[in-house]
């Protein structure tokens, strides 16, 4: 099974969204990995996961209740190390980060530190962007920042792993003033560095933030 061809696209108040390479891969994951994913849904206090793929008309759904027959489920055990597989790259540390995002009332995103691709969003961030999570996770932050402003944030994060910052950047519908916390975190079994952003405050502006 080509587990590594799954893309985790977003996390909301009740659901997890995954993107498969094709329909056969999605069905294979549902058949062979559904129970393990159901345990993760319980860990994250989510009700279900949806698996989509290009051209998908009806996503597949995995319910948290699929794990209820497992004897360890009522105790909500700690999920250690790899919960899916090393290819999928989601470990207990990554789950902790997703739990923070899922439980936050503030907009939060997880972005690749090198490519600036936005890979995970929580429900408040999708609401802030006024778009579905699957669309929000297709964005690249380079398109919404002045280049020198984004370089400054990345340079500071190279010196310290967490800092608060006030800045201007674009929302899809308006230039905006932000006050956010930036953190460098390791995500996945391969320990790739990501930029975890918690937006404390934002206010759309009538002035252009990016020329």
MIKOLKOL-244134 format. One record per residue (C-alpha): x, y, z; residue number from 1; residue in one letter. Coordinates in nm, 3 decimals. Example, Ala and Ser with C-alpha at 12.3 -4.5 7.8 and 13.67 -1.06 7.14 Angstrom:
% residues 2
        px        py        pz     i   aa
     1.230    -0.450     0.780     1    A
     1.367    -0.106     0.714     2    S
This chain:
% residues 211
        px        py        pz     i   aa
     0.000     0.000     0.000     1    X
     0.128     0.343    -0.091     2    X
     0.058     0.506     0.245     3    X
     0.316     0.773     0.167     4    X
     0.089     0.908    -0.104     5    X
    -0.158     1.040     0.150     6    X
    -0.162     1.412     0.219     7    X
    -0.309     1.538     0.547     8    X
    -0.505     1.841     0.439     9    X
    -0.670     1.992     0.745    10    X
    -0.827     1.955     1.085    11    X
    -1.159     2.103     1.191    12    X
    -1.390     2.103     1.490    13    X
    -1.519     1.753     1.421    14    X
    -1.325     1.608     1.131    15    X
    -0.991     1.528     0.972    16    X
    -0.942     1.571     0.598    17    X
    -0.703     1.351     0.398    18    X
    -0.617     1.359     0.029    19    X
    -0.533     1.029    -0.144    20    X
    -0.346     0.988    -0.471    21    X
    -0.637     0.793    -0.621    22    X
    -0.955     0.605    -0.535    23    X
    -0.792     0.261    -0.503    24    X
    -0.536     0.393    -0.253    25    X
    -0.816     0.555    -0.051    26    X
    -1.017     0.232    -0.040    27    X
    -0.712     0.028     0.056    28    X
    -0.643     0.264     0.346    29    X
    -1.006     0.245     0.456    30    X
    -0.995    -0.138     0.453    31    X
    -0.653    -0.188     0.612    32    X
    -0.590     0.122     0.822    33    X
    -0.935     0.244     0.919    34    X
    -0.926     0.112     1.275    35    X
    -0.589     0.277     1.348    36    X
    -0.713     0.607     1.211    37    X
    -1.029     0.575     1.423    38    X
    -0.806     0.555     1.734    39    X
    -0.636     0.876     1.627    40    X
    -0.973     1.045     1.580    41    X
    -1.060     0.957     1.940    42    X
    -0.723     1.090     2.055    43    X
    -0.795     1.419     1.877    44    X
    -1.157     1.422     1.998    45    X
    -1.282     1.418     1.640    46    X
    -1.589     1.236     1.511    47    X
    -1.480     1.133     1.164    48    X
    -1.223     1.159     0.884    49    X
    -1.294     1.217     0.517    50    X
    -1.068     1.082     0.242    51    X
    -1.083     1.252    -0.097    52    X
    -0.887     1.224    -0.421    53    X
    -0.872     1.411    -0.751    54    X
    -1.205     1.373    -0.928    55    X
    -1.374     1.242    -0.612    56    X
    -1.754     1.280    -0.614    57    X
    -1.822     1.114    -0.278    58    X
    -1.544     1.110    -0.015    59    X
    -1.490     0.801     0.196    60    X
    -1.562     0.843     0.565    61    X
    -1.398     0.682     0.869    62    X
    -1.585     0.717     1.198    63    X
    -1.424     0.735     1.540    64    X
    -1.682     0.477     1.649    65    X
    -1.497     0.218     1.437    66    X
    -1.246     0.190     1.722    67    X
    -1.503     0.143     1.997    68    X
    -1.480    -0.235     1.979    69    X
    -1.108    -0.223     2.057    70    X
    -1.042    -0.314     2.423    71    X
    -0.801    -0.025     2.485    72    X
    -1.032     0.244     2.350    73    X
    -1.224     0.329     2.673    74    X
    -0.897     0.414     2.850    75    X
    -0.789     0.653     2.571    76    X
    -0.428     0.529     2.582    77    X
    -0.134     0.737     2.475    78    X
    -0.057     0.672     2.109    79    X
     0.318     0.626     2.098    80    X
     0.563     0.650     1.811    81    X
     0.409     0.575     1.468    82    X
     0.033     0.557     1.476    83    X
    -0.009     0.498     1.105    84    X
     0.327     0.398     0.963    85    X
     0.668     0.553     0.912    86    X
     0.568     0.629     0.554    87    X
     0.272     0.836     0.670    88    X
     0.495     1.016     0.913    89    X
     0.252     1.101     1.192    90    X
     0.389     1.030     1.542    91    X
     0.289     1.115     1.900    92    X
     0.467     1.452     1.891    93    X
     0.280     1.540     1.572    94    X
    -0.048     1.436     1.732    95    X
     0.024     1.672     2.021    96    X
     0.067     1.959     1.776    97    X
    -0.260     1.870     1.603    98    X
    -0.435     1.853     1.941    99    X
    -0.318     2.208     2.014   100    X
    -0.454     2.326     1.681   101    X
    -0.781     2.139     1.716   102    X
    -0.844     2.270     2.069   103    X
    -0.755     2.633     1.996   104    X
    -1.016     2.902     1.947   105    X
    -0.751     3.110     1.766   106    X
    -0.655     3.065     1.399   107    X
    -0.355     2.831     1.371   108    X
    -0.159     2.693     1.078   109    X
     0.133     2.459     1.022   110    X
     0.360     2.557     0.733   111    X
     0.674     2.397     0.593   112    X
     0.968     2.607     0.707   113    X
     1.156     2.576     0.377   114    X
     0.886     2.579     0.109   115    X
     0.630     2.794     0.299   116    X
     0.353     2.558     0.186   117    X
     0.061     2.570     0.430   118    X
    -0.002     2.205     0.518   119    X
    -0.244     2.209     0.814   120    X
    -0.508     2.458     0.925   121    X
    -0.761     2.454     1.207   122    X
    -1.125     2.556     1.178   123    X
    -1.077     2.917     1.300   124    X
    -0.808     2.975     1.036   125    X
    -1.029     2.838     0.758   126    X
    -1.302     3.073     0.881   127    X
    -1.058     3.365     0.883   128    X
    -0.955     3.285     0.525   129    X
    -1.320     3.238     0.425   130    X
    -1.245     2.914     0.242   131    X
    -1.265     2.537     0.301   132    X
    -0.971     2.369     0.473   133    X
    -0.879     2.173     0.160   134    X
    -0.840     2.501    -0.030   135    X
    -0.656     2.667     0.258   136    X
    -0.398     2.386     0.260   137    X
    -0.321     2.446    -0.106   138    X
    -0.188     2.797    -0.036   139    X
     0.175     2.901    -0.024   140    X
     0.252     3.178     0.222   141    X
     0.507     3.337    -0.014   142    X
     0.208     3.464    -0.211   143    X
     0.071     3.654     0.090   144    X
     0.380     3.818     0.240   145    X
     0.626     4.080     0.130   146    X
     0.944     3.885     0.060   147    X
     1.163     4.077     0.305   148    X
     0.899     4.051     0.580   149    X
     0.878     3.673     0.546   150    X
     1.258     3.649     0.532   151    X
     1.274     3.843     0.859   152    X
     1.042     3.596     1.034   153    X
     1.242     3.299     0.907   154    X
     1.570     3.464     1.008   155    X
     1.446     3.525     1.363   156    X
     1.317     3.168     1.385   157    X
     1.668     3.056     1.291   158    X
     1.793     3.230     1.605   159    X
     1.513     3.144     1.847   160    X
     1.242     2.880     1.826   161    X
     0.952     3.099     1.934   162    X
     0.868     3.468     1.915   163    X
     0.572     3.708     1.896   164    X
     0.550     3.949     1.606   165    X
     0.326     4.226     1.471   166    X
     0.326     4.256     1.092   167    X
     0.126     4.314     0.776   168    X
     0.039     4.046     0.521   169    X
    -0.241     3.960     0.283   170    X
    -0.558     3.766     0.337   171    X
    -0.716     3.645     0.012   172    X
    -0.965     3.928     0.036   173    X
    -0.770     4.214     0.201   174    X
    -0.433     4.341     0.329   175    X
    -0.437     4.280     0.703   176    X
    -0.262     4.372     1.028   177    X
    -0.162     4.068     1.236   178    X
    -0.025     3.990     1.580   179    X
     0.093     3.629     1.594   180    X
     0.316     3.381     1.771   181    X
     0.563     3.190     1.552   182    X
     0.718     2.861     1.662   183    X
     0.958     2.617     1.499   184    X
     0.840     2.260     1.559   185    X
     0.943     1.915     1.441   186    X
     0.658     1.735     1.268   187    X
     0.641     1.376     1.152   188    X
     0.866     1.077     1.203   189    X
     1.119     1.228     0.962   190    X
     1.129     1.534     1.192   191    X
     1.085     1.799     0.926   192    X
     1.087     2.156     1.058   193    X
     0.760     2.342     1.037   194    X
     0.640     2.690     1.126   195    X
     0.349     2.676     1.371   196    X
     0.159     3.004     1.372   197    X
    -0.101     3.115     1.626   198    X
    -0.281     3.434     1.526   199    X
    -0.374     3.635     1.835   200    X
    -0.524     3.929     1.650   201    X
    -0.598     4.037     1.293   202    X
    -0.764     4.339     1.139   203    X
    -0.820     4.394     0.766   204    X
    -0.674     4.720     0.639   205    X
    -0.766     4.953     0.358   206    X
    -0.397     4.999     0.275   207    X
    -0.209     4.751     0.059   208    X
     0.038     4.539     0.259   209    X
     0.206     4.397    -0.052   210    X
     0.304     4.610    -0.350   211    X
